[in-house]
Amino acid sequence: MEWLRIRPDGMYLDATAGTGGHALEIARRLEAGRLVVLDRDPQALEIARERLLPYRDKVILVHAEFSKIGELAEGKWTQGEKLPPFDGVLADLGMSTFELDSPERGFSFRWAAPLDMRMNPETALTADEIVNYWSERELADLLYQKAEETDSRRIARAIVRARPIRDTAHLATVVAGARRARGRQKLQPATKTFLALRIAVNREEEELEQFLSRTPVTLSLGGRWIVLSYHSKEDRKVKQTFQRLAREGSFRLLTKKAIQPGAEEVQNNPRSRSAKMRVIEKMAPAHESPAGSES
């Protein structure tokens, strides 16, 4: 909230609202301002709606992927009302606690749950289709390319041999049996496999690329853009985009290095341990700035 520098009369977007934790904190700080709350998960969005009821006059809730930020700004979900430029855009790329703790969604290996992993239940592709019907080579490439799983070929071979994979617990067991032991393991052996499947099912890389390319034009001068990422490939894309925008002169990097949670925050909220936050601010193009001005 400090980095977002919220103005009481400003226009803000929580592009990945989940159940509304960040949105609630933004809404509390608004007076004449407005907040657009966006998420692809309709169940999570309904929870956010209930939490934001005290601020309903200031909030617009939209069920859509954050890659649709351009259409949103042009008024697609606001009865044709073109939205003013955003004074702040926040995107938390992590899974919501609601999704992780809902066994029937299939995101976690803690339960024997359906191989689903869809953030938006309206989409067609599920983890079950990938796990039980893709070829061994396709599986191996997916695990290596999406999650940098070094045992991708061994895991893919084990999955194909164990078909049909019944549920998430069965998959986690098969993966654990296929991975090479490398000393003390910090992560559950199936972590990268589940990550790769989730990324593929929800087209997360494609969605992020579109969001990163479309957001700059939706920001006001002085508007701030914050992205929280949780794995290296994701953070790399954000970092490279922010650095390119800064080099081009239309944005200023406010975080030279990613901000990460301290020991106390990780202790209070273990799921924050891999979070990296990057912040950038939109400026007038260099040729429009007064002589000698840096912003």
N, C-alpha and C positions, 0 to 999 in steps of 0.2 A: 504493500500500500504506500510506503514511503517513496519508493522509486516511481510509482505511477503518478505521484504528485497531483492528487485529485482536486479539481476545482469544484466548488459547490454548484456552479452553473454549467459545468462541462458536459461533453458527450463522450460516453465510454462504451467499450465492447468487451465483454467476457466471451471470448471465441470458443472456449471449451468449458462450459459452465459446470458440467457434471451435476452434482446435487446442490450447487449454489453456494459453496463456502466462500469463494472469492467474491462472487456477485453480491452476497449479503454485506460484506465489508465495504464494497464500493457504494452500494445503495445507501448505506447508513451515512455516508459522507456527502450525499447530494442534497441540494435544496431545489433550485430550479433546473438542475441538470437532469440528464436522462441516461439510462443504461440499457443496452441491448444484450440479451442473454441468449447465447447460441449453443446448441449441442445436438449431436446426431442420435443420441440415445433417448428415446421418448420416455422411458421409465424414469431415468435420472432427471429429465427435464420437468416431469410432473412433481417430483420431490422438491426441486428448486422452486417451482411455482408456489407450492405451499409455504416454503420458507420465506419467500419474497412477498407474500400477501400484504404485509404492512407497508410495502413500498410500491404497490402495484401501479400507482399513478405515474411513477417514474421509470417503470421497467417495461421493456418489450421482450417477450420470450419467443424464440424462433427455433423450430425443429429443422435443422439442416447441418450439413458438414461445414467445417470452417473454411474449406476451399471455396465456398460460395460467398465469400465476403464481398466480392465485387457486385454480385446480384443483390445482396442485402443492402449495400450502400445506395444502389439505384432504386430501391423501393419495392423489390419483388415480394417481400413478406410484410410490408407496411402499407398495404392498400394504395400502392403507387406513390406514397410519400417518399421523396428522395431525402435520405438522411444527411445532415450536415457532417462535415469531416470529423473524424474521431479525435478527441484530445488524448485518448489513451486506448490502447489495444493490449489485452492480456490473453496469452495462450499457454495453458498448463497442459503439456503433452502427455502427462502421466495418466494411468488408469485411475478411475474414481474408486474410492473404497467401496461404494455401493456395488460396482460391477465385480470387483475382486471377491467380495463377501457374499455374492449371490451364486450358490452352487450351480443352479440350473443354467447359468450363462456359460459355464465351461471355461472360464479364464484361469482357474487355479487348479493345481494338482493336489490340493488338500483334500478333495473329495472325489468320489466316483461319480462324475457328472457327465452330461452329454457333451460330445465334441462339437461345440457350437462356436463360441468366441466372437460372435457378431456384436458390435456396438450398436448397430442399427438393425433390429430384427427384420426389417423390410428388405434387406439385401439378400442375394441368392446364395453366395458362396459361404460354406461352413468349413470348420476345421475337419469335420468328418469326411467331407469329399476329398480334401487334400490328403489326409492320413491314409484313407482306405482305397483311393482310386488313382492317385497320381503315380507315375512311374518312379522307380527307384532313383533314376538319375535326376528327375525333376525335384524329388524330395531332397536329395543331397545338395543340389544347387541352391534350393530355397534356404536350407539351414545355414549354408555357408555364406550366401550373399546377404541375407536379411539379418542374421544374428551372429555372423563370424564364428560359427560353431566348427572347431577344428576336427571334431570327430564326425563330421556330417555324413561321410560315406558309410561308416560303420553303423551309425544310427539309422540311416535310410534303409540299409540292408536288413537290419533287425526288424524294423517296422513292417517292411514288405513280407518278411517270413512269418511274422506274428499275426498277420491279417486273418480275420477282421479284428481291428482294435475296437474294443467295446465302449470304452469311456476314458475320461481323463486319467483316472488312477491306473488303468491298464497301460495307457500310453507312457505315463511316467515310469512305470516299472520296466517296460521294454527299453526305454531310453537309458535308464540307469544301468541296466545290464549290458548295454552296448558301449558305453563310454569307457575310455581308458582311465585307470586310477592315476592321479597325479598329486600324490601327497595329500595334505589336508584340504578338503573341498570347502570353499566359502559359500558356494551356491548349491542349491539342490541340483542334481545332475540334469534334470529335465528343463531347467530354467530357460536356456537359450532356445531349445526346441519350441517351447510354448511361446516364447517371444516371437520367433520367426513365423509361427502359424498365425498369431494374432496380427502381426504386421501385414501378412499376405491377405488374410480374410478381410481386413478393414482398409486395404489399400493405403496404409498409413504413409508410405514414402511418397506416393503420388499426391495424396491430399496435402502433405506438408509442403511439397514443392510448389503446388498451386497457391497455397496460402502465403508462402514467402514471396512469391512473385506478384501477388495481387494486392497485398496489404499496403505497401508504401503510398499508393495514390489515394487511399481512403483516409489518411492521417492529415490532421491540420498542421500548420506550421507551429513548431513547439510541442507537437503531439509526441507522446512516448509509447514505445512498443516494447513489451516485455514477453519473453518466451522462456518457459521452464521446460527443460528436456531431461531425459532419464537414462539414455544409453548413448554410447559414443558416436554411432553413425548419425543419430538424430541431432545431437549437439553439434557435430561437425558441419552439417548442412546449415544450421542456424548461424554458427560462427562465420562461415564463409560468406553467407548472404549479408550479414551485418557488416563485415569487413569491406565487402565490395561496395555497399551503399555509402559507407564512410569515405572510401577512396574517391567515389564519384562526386563527393562534395555536397550531397543533398541531405545527409544524415551525419550525426555526431555520435560516436560510441561513448556511452556513459560508463560501461564496464569493460575495461581493457582485458580483464580476465573474468571468467565465469565466477559468479558468487555461489558458494556452496554452504550448506548448513553446518553450523558448529556442533561440537560434541553434545552440548546440552539439548539442542533441537533434535538431533538424531536420537538421543535417549528418550525424549518425550514423544517423538514421532518417528519410529524406525523406518517407515516407508519414505521418509525424506532423504535417506542417506545418499542416494545416487543423484539427487536433483542438482541441476546446474541452471542458474538464472543469468540471462544476458539482457541488457537494456540498451536501447538506441533511441535517439531523439531526432525528429525531422527539423531541418533548417531550410531557410530560403536558399535556392541554388546560388552558387558562388557569384554568378554574373549579376544577380539581383541584390546582393548584400551591399550595404554601405562600405566604402573603402575602409580597410582595416578591421572590419567587424568579423568576429568568429562565429556568429550565430544570427 
